[in-house]
Amino acid sequence: MAAVGLLVLVGLQVVGGWVAAQEAGDAPASIVGPCSRTGDKKACVELLSGIPEARKATTVGPLAELYLRAIANQTTEAKVMATKLLATMKGKGVPPVCLQQCTASVDTLSNALAAFFSASADVNKKYRDLDGFLVGFLKQPPICMSACPIRSCDMEEVTIADKFHQAWKMLGVAHDLITQILGTKS
């Protein structure tokens, strides 16, 4: 019975991947155009093609916000996991270095995205502020990105680091989309 369940799950993943590939293949020009001016066109098109609101967008602004929301979701998931893990370690000595570093990195990114989404009605200012943050953040990869996970990390720490790594990989495309909105090259 477990084998049948596993086969069904694998089958759903294959079908789901095929559907995403089909959606990306027929992505509207309003997604393909802005994504073609990013460092990772394929990842940009694949992500945005899977979001119904993105398929309806006619300008770069909504695409960038949807992309940033996907990054925010990654950081939120990582932050929740890190907070729980740190709480279980409280009073049991010093938390592992990677967990501390990834928690700090996730918090920094999460705070910047929260500031963006709660910013005032001045759209240009909120994009300029986030662009300034991303330029600095992308120049100097945090230790969580460059040195973690390590062999001593348990699976929960590895999962937290992986979520941050996924968000980090998405940041370059987000910066490229913001640059298009601002009409500048940083």
NORQUIPE-V650838 format. One record per helix or strand of 3 or more residues. SS is the DSSP state (~ for helix, > for strand). FROM is the first residue (numbers start at 0). TO is the last residue. If there is no record, write none. Layout:
# NORQUIPE-V650838
[[SS & FROM & TO] [SS & FROM & TO]]
This chain:
# NORQUIPE-V650838
[[~ & 1 & 24] [~ & 28 & 35] [~ & 40 & 48] [~ & 51 & 55] [~ & 59 & 88] [~ & 96 & 116] [~ & 122 & 138] [~ & 142 & 145] [~ & 154 & 181]]
